[in-house]
Amino acid sequence: MLETLRAAWKVEDLRRRIFFTLLMLVVFRLGSHIPVPGVDSAIVQAKLQAGALFGLLNLFSGGAFFSFSVFAMTITPYINAAIIMQLLTVAVPFLEQLAKEGEEGRKKMIQYTRYLTVILAVVEAVGITFGLTRIAGAFYHPGLFEFALTVITLTAGTIFLMWVGEMITDQGIGNGISLLIFAGIVSQLPLGVSNIVTYLQAGTINFLNIILLLVVALAVVGLVVVVQEGRRHIPVSYAKRVVGRKVYGGRSTYIPMQVNGAGVIPIIFAISILAFPLTLAHFITAPWATSIVNFMNFTTAPYIIIEFILVFAFTFFYTAVTFNPKDVAENLQKYGGFIPGLRPGKPTQTHLERILTRLTVVGAVFLAAVAIMPNFITMLTNIPNIYFGGTSLLILVGVALETMKQIEAHLTMRSYQGFMR
């Protein structure tokens, strides 16, 4: 591993990309400490810390949510916009045709995603700002100007993070959006350790609880790696074709079908959907709003059941969007490929659909279990407010593996050995 890092440091282009990525992450962390003008962040933080769900949102934002900085809404509007656009691609023929137009179509889809991000960011910013008006003393000088300024600031912060993420993807190393969430979670690790030490000194927990937490964390990391890297290889053969004096085809390959093809996207989407109405209800002092907050608390059974169902359903939807067995079967038939023992066309499509359904069920159950894992870790270890549960570890491990593979790809192009043999 040290030899690989030394080799990566020698490659000028890779070194420049790593420096650029680190610089953008530093900008993200600095922006997380810039407060929204006109808002008393101390009063807002005291109100937000009363909600257990907000701790998870604060974790993803790297502490920007509780401190109510310009990046308080983090990058979730962009993620939701991207998911919605992918789902609309299946339902809207225009977008489906646009997605098949290659690079130009991809650029237009990205442009539409940006527009939708702005709309979602404005809606979320208006909702949060409206909620702040219900808190006494949240604004230094309450009024229409402060309301508009807060909405514009929160929206601009999300748009800036969208730009930072795209810049990292284009000129840095790794997926920019994933790395921003990764950096937010990592930045909160020292605070999590500090809280555990505080609980230990207060006698709330003992060393046995900490050891149990570490064992569970290591087991989750191992399980995440196994599932993330798990694939079903579907063998594919190509018939020989004679064109003039040349022979084409006659080779064998495979289609890699991932166990967890959706990644962490369904979890983030489900949390965003549940968080928006709960955030608004938390700011409203009406009895019905209080009932919603108590009924849908982060640790209650209704919330856990609804989150499990949402993650399970979104995994199927997202996998169906990203992998279409019909298109794969048609492309195989077009280029003379076939799965041994199956006819091209409809039989191949049916076979791929059956395998995809089985893999997706396993992946959906895995993701849903990971999403609700923090609640069970808290009950098992007696350590309160454990947000570094399954979802956080899944993001950390997944992003680390993805970034490592990109570094390996750059090294392989230059005949260097990668991290894994």
Backbone torsions as a table, in degrees:
resi	resn	phi	psi	omega
1	MET	NA	-43.3	178.5
2	LEU	-63.5	-37.5	177.8
3	GLU	-64.3	-39.1	178.9
4	THR	-65.9	-43.3	177.9
5	LEU	-62.8	-38.2	177.8
6	ARG	-65.5	-40.1	178.1
7	ALA	-66.1	-39.2	178.7
8	ALA	-64.7	-35.5	-179.6
9	TRP	-68.4	-26.3	-179.0
10	LYS	-77.0	-22.0	-178.8
11	VAL	-82.0	115.9	-173.6
12	GLU	-61.7	-44.7	-177.9
13	ASP	-64.5	-42.7	179.9
14	LEU	-67.4	-39.2	178.2
15	ARG	-63.1	-40.4	178.2
16	ARG	-64.6	-40.1	179.6
17	ARG	-65.6	-40.4	179.4
18	ILE	-65.4	-43.8	177.8
19	PHE	-60.3	-43.5	-179.1
20	PHE	-63.6	-42.1	178.9
21	THR	-62.2	-45.3	179.3
22	LEU	-63.3	-38.4	179.4
23	LEU	-64.0	-42.8	179.4
24	MET	-66.0	-36.5	178.0
25	LEU	-68.2	-34.0	175.4
26	VAL	-65.0	-41.8	176.8
27	VAL	-59.7	-41.6	178.3
28	PHE	-61.5	-43.5	-179.1
29	ARG	-69.6	-35.9	177.8
30	LEU	-66.2	-42.1	179.5
31	GLY	-65.1	-24.9	179.9
32	SER	-69.4	-11.2	-179.5
33	HIS	-109.2	6.5	177.7
34	ILE	-92.5	112.7	-175.3
35	PRO	-73.1	155.6	174.1
36	VAL	-70.3	127.6	-177.3
37	PRO	-65.4	141.5	176.4
38	GLY	85.4	1.5	-176.8
39	VAL	-117.7	134.0	175.9
40	ASP	-82.1	98.5	-174.4
41	SER	-65.6	-27.4	-179.2
42	ALA	-66.1	-43.0	179.3
43	ILE	-68.2	-41.8	179.7
44	VAL	-64.2	-41.8	-179.8
45	GLN	-63.3	-40.3	178.8
46	ALA	-62.6	-36.1	179.2
47	LYS	-72.9	-41.9	-176.6
48	LEU	-70.4	-34.4	-177.7
49	GLN	-67.4	-10.4	178.1
50	ALA	-77.4	-15.7	-179.8
51	GLY	-100.6	125.3	-177.4
52	ALA	-67.3	-34.8	-179.6
53	LEU	-63.4	-33.3	-176.9
54	PHE	-65.9	-23.5	177.3
55	GLY	-62.3	-36.8	178.5
56	LEU	-71.0	-40.3	176.8
57	LEU	-64.9	-38.9	177.7
58	ASN	-65.2	-34.4	178.3
59	LEU	-64.0	-45.0	179.9
60	PHE	-64.8	-31.9	-177.6
61	SER	-88.1	-0.3	179.5
62	GLY	71.5	31.0	-180.0
63	GLY	89.7	-4.0	-177.3
64	ALA	-70.9	-25.5	-177.1
65	PHE	-72.0	-48.4	179.6
66	PHE	-65.7	-40.3	179.4
67	SER	-77.7	-6.9	180.0
68	PHE	50.0	57.2	177.7
69	SER	-87.9	-176.8	-178.6
70	VAL	-66.3	-18.0	177.9
71	PHE	-103.2	26.3	-174.8
72	ALA	-61.0	-35.1	-178.7
73	MET	-84.5	-4.3	-179.5
74	THR	45.9	-146.0	-171.7
75	ILE	-103.0	7.3	-175.7
76	THR	-61.1	-35.5	175.8
77	PRO	-59.1	-35.8	178.8
78	TYR	-69.3	-40.6	178.7
79	ILE	-63.9	-44.6	178.7
80	ASN	-63.5	-39.1	178.8
81	ALA	-63.8	-41.4	179.3
82	ALA	-64.2	-40.4	179.2
83	ILE	-66.5	-44.4	-179.9
84	ILE	-61.5	-41.1	179.0
85	MET	-64.0	-38.4	178.6
86	GLN	-67.8	-38.1	177.0
87	LEU	-68.3	-37.6	178.7
88	LEU	-68.8	-24.3	178.7
89	THR	-60.7	-32.2	179.2
90	VAL	-76.1	-36.0	-173.0
91	ALA	-90.5	-28.6	-175.9
92	VAL	-104.1	116.9	-178.2
93	PRO	-59.5	-36.7	-179.6
94	PHE	-60.8	-46.1	179.5
95	LEU	-69.0	-34.7	177.5
96	GLU	-63.4	-41.9	178.0
97	GLN	-67.8	-37.0	180.0
98	LEU	-64.8	-36.8	-179.8
99	ALA	-67.5	-20.4	-178.9
100	LYS	-94.4	5.1	-176.0
101	GLU	-93.0	16.2	174.7
102	GLY	76.2	-143.5	-173.4
103	GLU	-64.0	-41.7	179.9
104	GLU	-64.7	-41.4	177.3
105	GLY	-64.2	-37.7	179.4
106	ARG	-64.5	-39.6	179.1
107	LYS	-64.0	-40.1	178.6
108	LYS	-67.1	-38.5	178.0
109	MET	-63.1	-40.5	178.0
110	ILE	-63.6	-39.9	179.0
111	GLN	-63.6	-42.9	177.4
112	TYR	-64.2	-37.0	177.9
113	THR	-63.2	-38.7	177.8
114	ARG	-64.2	-43.3	178.5
115	TYR	-61.2	-43.8	179.8
116	LEU	-65.9	-33.4	176.7
117	THR	-61.0	-43.6	179.3
118	VAL	-61.4	-42.9	-179.8
119	ILE	-63.0	-48.5	-179.6
120	LEU	-64.2	-38.3	179.7
121	ALA	-65.0	-41.1	178.6
122	VAL	-64.0	-44.2	180.0
123	VAL	-61.5	-46.0	179.9
124	GLU	-66.3	-39.6	179.7
125	ALA	-65.3	-40.4	177.4
126	VAL	-63.2	-43.2	179.3
127	GLY	-62.1	-45.0	-179.8
128	ILE	-67.1	-42.6	-179.5
129	THR	-65.6	-39.1	176.0
130	PHE	-61.2	-38.9	177.2
131	GLY	-64.5	-34.9	179.4
132	LEU	-65.7	-30.5	179.1
133	THR	-64.8	-18.6	178.9
134	ARG	-84.4	-7.4	-179.1
135	ILE	-99.6	123.4	179.9
136	ALA	-67.2	126.3	177.4
137	GLY	84.9	2.6	-179.6
138	ALA	-65.2	-38.2	177.1
139	PHE	-101.9	137.0	177.0
140	TYR	-66.6	-41.1	180.0
141	HIS	-133.9	83.2	-176.1
142	PRO	-57.8	140.0	179.3
143	GLY	168.6	176.1	-178.1
144	LEU	-64.4	-37.9	-179.2
145	PHE	-63.6	-45.1	179.7
146	GLU	-65.4	-37.6	177.1
147	PHE	-59.9	-50.4	-178.9
148	ALA	-65.1	-39.9	-179.9
149	LEU	-62.6	-40.7	179.6
150	THR	-66.2	-43.0	178.6
151	VAL	-61.8	-45.7	-179.0
152	ILE	-64.7	-41.0	-178.4
153	THR	-65.5	-46.5	179.7
154	LEU	-63.8	-41.9	179.2
155	THR	-65.0	-43.6	179.4
156	ALA	-62.8	-37.0	178.4
157	GLY	-62.8	-41.9	178.2
158	THR	-66.5	-42.1	179.6
159	ILE	-64.0	-39.1	178.2
160	PHE	-64.5	-41.3	177.6
161	LEU	-64.7	-35.5	175.7
162	MET	-60.4	-43.1	178.3
163	TRP	-64.8	-42.8	179.0
164	VAL	-60.3	-44.9	179.9
165	GLY	-62.2	-41.9	179.4
166	GLU	-68.3	-35.3	177.7
167	MET	-65.8	-39.8	177.4
168	ILE	-63.1	-43.2	-179.8
169	THR	-62.7	-39.9	-176.2
170	ASP	-80.8	-42.8	-172.1
171	GLN	-114.9	-7.5	179.7
172	GLY	-107.6	-148.5	-179.8
173	ILE	-127.3	133.6	-180.0
174	GLY	91.5	177.6	176.9
175	ASN	-84.4	120.6	-172.9
176	GLY	-61.8	-44.5	-177.8
177	ILE	-63.8	-43.6	179.3
178	SER	-64.6	-38.6	-178.9
179	LEU	-67.9	-31.4	177.1
180	LEU	-65.0	-43.5	176.8
181	ILE	-66.2	-40.7	177.7
182	PHE	-57.3	-47.1	-179.1
183	ALA	-65.0	-37.2	178.3
184	GLY	-63.4	-41.8	-179.9
185	ILE	-68.4	-43.9	-178.8
186	VAL	-63.0	-36.7	-178.3
187	SER	-65.4	-21.7	-179.2
188	GLN	-93.9	-3.5	179.2
189	LEU	-60.7	-46.4	177.9
190	PRO	-58.6	-38.2	178.3
191	LEU	-65.5	-38.5	177.3
192	GLY	-63.2	-42.2	177.4
193	VAL	-64.7	-40.2	178.8
194	SER	-62.6	-40.3	178.6
195	ASN	-64.0	-40.3	178.8
196	ILE	-63.9	-40.4	177.4
197	VAL	-63.1	-39.7	178.2
198	THR	-63.1	-44.0	177.6
199	TYR	-62.6	-37.0	-179.6
200	LEU	-66.8	-43.4	180.0
201	GLN	-68.3	-31.8	179.8
202	ALA	-79.5	-8.7	179.9
203	GLY	83.5	8.5	178.9
204	THR	-68.3	-35.8	179.1
205	ILE	-130.9	170.9	176.1
206	ASN	-128.2	-179.6	-176.8
207	PHE	-65.1	-28.1	178.6
208	LEU	-63.7	-38.1	177.4
209	ASN	-63.7	-40.2	-179.5
210	ILE	-67.5	-42.5	178.6
211	ILE	-62.2	-41.8	178.3
212	LEU	-62.7	-39.3	177.6
213	LEU	-63.1	-42.4	179.4
214	LEU	-65.0	-40.4	178.9
215	VAL	-63.5	-44.5	178.8
216	VAL	-63.2	-41.7	-179.8
217	ALA	-62.7	-43.6	178.7
218	LEU	-64.5	-39.3	178.3
219	ALA	-64.6	-40.8	178.8
220	VAL	-65.3	-42.4	178.7
221	VAL	-60.3	-45.3	178.5
222	GLY	-61.8	-42.4	179.4
223	LEU	-65.7	-39.7	178.8
224	VAL	-62.1	-43.8	179.5
225	VAL	-62.1	-44.2	-178.9
226	VAL	-61.6	-46.7	-177.3
227	VAL	-71.4	-41.7	-179.1
228	GLN	-62.9	-36.2	-179.1
229	GLU	-92.1	-4.5	-178.5
230	GLY	-70.6	130.1	-179.6
231	ARG	-141.3	150.0	172.8
232	ARG	-108.8	116.8	-178.5
233	HIS	-89.5	116.3	178.0
234	ILE	-95.0	112.6	-177.1
235	PRO	-65.7	139.6	179.6
236	VAL	-134.2	133.4	177.2
237	SER	-118.7	150.1	178.2
238	TYR	-118.4	130.7	-178.9
239	ALA	-72.0	152.4	177.7
240	LYS	-75.7	138.2	176.5
241	ARG	-129.7	137.8	179.6
242	VAL	-105.6	115.7	177.2
243	VAL	-119.1	105.2	-174.5
244	GLY	68.3	-121.5	178.2
245	ARG	-102.8	6.0	-177.5
246	LYS	-109.3	147.7	178.6
247	VAL	-110.6	124.0	179.5
248	TYR	-111.8	154.8	177.3
249	GLY	83.3	-153.7	-179.4
250	GLY	74.7	23.2	179.9
251	ARG	-121.4	166.0	-179.1
252	SER	-123.0	143.5	176.9
253	THR	-146.8	-160.7	179.5
254	TYR	-151.7	159.4	174.4
255	ILE	-102.9	115.7	178.9
256	PRO	-82.0	117.3	177.3
257	MET	-110.6	117.6	-175.4
258	GLN	-77.1	146.5	174.3
259	VAL	-67.8	-42.7	177.9
260	ASN	-115.9	76.2	-178.6
261	GLY	-74.5	-16.6	-177.7
262	ALA	-86.9	-13.3	-178.1
263	GLY	65.3	-140.6	-178.0
264	VAL	-99.6	1.3	-175.8
265	ILE	-57.6	-46.0	-179.8
266	PRO	-59.2	-35.8	179.7
267	ILE	-66.4	-46.9	-179.4
268	ILE	-63.1	-40.2	-180.0
269	PHE	-65.1	-43.7	180.0
270	ALA	-64.7	-42.4	179.1
271	ILE	-63.9	-39.3	-179.9
272	SER	-64.9	-41.7	-179.9
273	ILE	-65.2	-41.5	-179.7
274	LEU	-73.5	-31.2	-174.1
275	ALA	-74.4	-35.0	-174.1
276	PHE	-61.9	-55.5	178.9
277	PRO	-65.4	-33.3	178.9
278	LEU	-68.1	-35.0	177.6
279	THR	-63.8	-45.8	178.8
280	LEU	-63.3	-44.3	-179.1
281	ALA	-64.8	-30.8	-178.6
282	HIS	-68.3	-30.8	-178.8
283	PHE	-83.1	-15.3	-176.4
284	ILE	-93.4	135.7	-175.3
285	THR	-93.0	2.8	-179.3
286	ALA	-66.6	152.1	-179.1
287	PRO	-59.9	-37.8	-179.1
288	TRP	-65.9	-35.0	178.4
289	ALA	-68.1	-40.0	177.4
290	THR	-63.5	-37.9	178.1
291	SER	-63.6	-39.7	178.5
292	ILE	-64.4	-44.0	-179.8
293	VAL	-61.8	-44.1	-179.5
294	ASN	-68.7	-38.3	-178.1
295	PHE	-70.8	-37.5	-176.8
296	MET	-105.6	33.3	176.9
297	ASN	-63.2	151.9	-176.1
298	PHE	-55.8	-29.1	-174.6
299	THR	-101.9	-0.7	-177.5
300	THR	-82.8	157.5	-179.5
301	ALA	-62.3	-41.9	179.2
302	PRO	-58.3	-42.7	179.8
303	TYR	-64.4	-43.7	-179.0
304	ILE	-62.4	-42.5	-179.4
305	ILE	-66.3	-45.7	-179.3
306	ILE	-64.3	-41.4	178.9
307	GLU	-64.1	-41.2	178.7
308	PHE	-60.1	-46.1	-178.5
309	ILE	-65.4	-43.3	-178.9
310	LEU	-62.9	-45.9	-180.0
311	VAL	-63.5	-42.3	179.1
312	PHE	-61.2	-45.4	-178.3
313	ALA	-68.9	-43.5	-178.4
314	PHE	-65.3	-31.1	177.4
315	THR	-62.4	-42.9	178.1
316	PHE	-65.5	-44.6	-179.2
317	PHE	-61.5	-48.3	-175.5
318	TYR	-67.5	-39.1	178.2
319	THR	-65.1	-39.3	178.5
320	ALA	-64.1	-31.4	179.5
321	VAL	-75.7	-41.3	-174.3
322	THR	-82.6	-21.4	-179.5
323	PHE	-134.7	111.6	-178.5
324	ASN	-108.8	106.2	-178.5
325	PRO	-58.7	-32.3	-179.6
326	LYS	-64.9	-44.7	178.8
327	ASP	-65.7	-39.7	179.8
328	VAL	-64.0	-44.2	179.7
329	ALA	-63.9	-40.9	179.1
330	GLU	-66.3	-40.2	178.5
331	ASN	-66.1	-39.8	176.8
332	LEU	-61.0	-45.2	-179.6
333	GLN	-65.5	-36.9	-178.3
334	LYS	-65.3	-37.5	-176.2
335	TYR	-100.7	15.0	174.3
336	GLY	78.7	21.2	179.2
337	GLY	-98.1	155.0	178.9
338	PHE	-155.7	153.8	173.9
339	ILE	-87.7	124.8	-178.0
340	PRO	-51.6	128.9	179.3
341	GLY	89.9	-1.2	-179.3
342	LEU	-129.1	145.0	175.4
343	ARG	-77.3	147.9	175.0
344	PRO	-65.4	158.5	177.6
345	GLY	96.3	-131.9	-174.2
346	LYS	-61.2	-44.5	177.8
347	PRO	-59.4	-38.3	178.1
348	THR	-65.9	-42.5	178.3
349	GLN	-60.8	-44.8	179.7
350	THR	-62.1	-41.7	179.6
351	HIS	-62.8	-44.9	179.9
352	LEU	-66.6	-38.0	178.5
353	GLU	-63.9	-39.8	179.8
354	ARG	-65.0	-44.8	179.4
355	ILE	-66.1	-41.7	-179.5
356	LEU	-62.5	-39.4	179.9
357	THR	-63.7	-43.7	-179.6
358	ARG	-64.3	-44.9	-180.0
359	LEU	-65.5	-39.6	-178.2
360	THR	-67.1	-35.7	176.9
361	VAL	-60.4	-45.3	178.5
362	VAL	-63.7	-46.9	-179.7
363	GLY	-63.9	-39.0	-179.3
364	ALA	-67.0	-42.5	177.5
365	VAL	-63.8	-40.3	178.7
366	PHE	-61.7	-48.8	-178.8
367	LEU	-65.0	-42.0	179.9
368	ALA	-64.2	-39.4	177.7
369	ALA	-66.6	-38.8	178.0
370	VAL	-64.0	-38.8	-177.5
371	ALA	-63.4	-38.8	-176.3
372	ILE	-95.2	2.6	-175.6
373	MET	-62.2	-37.2	-179.0
374	PRO	-54.8	-34.9	179.4
375	ASN	-64.0	-42.0	-178.6
376	PHE	-75.5	-31.0	175.5
377	ILE	-64.6	-39.4	177.6
378	THR	-62.9	-43.4	178.9
379	MET	-67.6	-33.7	-176.6
380	LEU	-76.2	-39.6	-174.2
381	THR	-100.9	-11.0	-176.9
382	ASN	63.3	19.0	177.3
383	ILE	-97.3	115.2	-176.0
384	PRO	-73.8	157.0	174.0
385	ASN	55.1	50.2	175.9
386	ILE	-89.2	100.8	178.3
387	TYR	-96.4	-13.1	178.1
388	PHE	-85.7	57.5	-179.4
389	GLY	-96.4	-144.9	-174.3
390	GLY	-62.3	-44.6	-177.5
391	THR	-61.4	-46.6	-179.2
392	SER	-63.3	-44.8	179.6
393	LEU	-65.8	-36.2	177.9
394	LEU	-62.6	-43.4	178.8
395	ILE	-65.7	-46.7	-178.4
396	LEU	-60.0	-48.7	-178.4
397	VAL	-67.7	-44.2	-178.7
398	GLY	-62.1	-45.4	179.7
399	VAL	-67.5	-39.7	178.6
400	ALA	-62.1	-43.8	178.4
401	LEU	-64.4	-42.7	-179.2
402	GLU	-64.0	-44.5	179.7
403	THR	-65.8	-39.3	178.7
404	MET	-62.7	-39.1	179.0
405	LYS	-66.1	-35.5	178.0
406	GLN	-68.0	-39.5	176.1
407	ILE	-63.0	-42.1	177.7
408	GLU	-60.3	-39.7	-179.4
409	ALA	-63.4	-41.3	177.6
410	HIS	-64.2	-39.7	180.0
411	LEU	-70.6	-37.9	-179.6
412	THR	-63.0	-36.8	178.2
413	MET	-63.9	-21.6	-178.9
414	ARG	-110.3	17.9	173.6
415	SER	67.7	25.3	172.3
416	TYR	-94.7	154.6	177.5
417	GLN	-81.4	141.8	-177.1
418	GLY	-86.0	-168.6	179.3
419	PHE	-69.9	-40.1	-175.4
420	MET	-109.3	140.7	178.6
421	ARG	-98.6	NA	NA
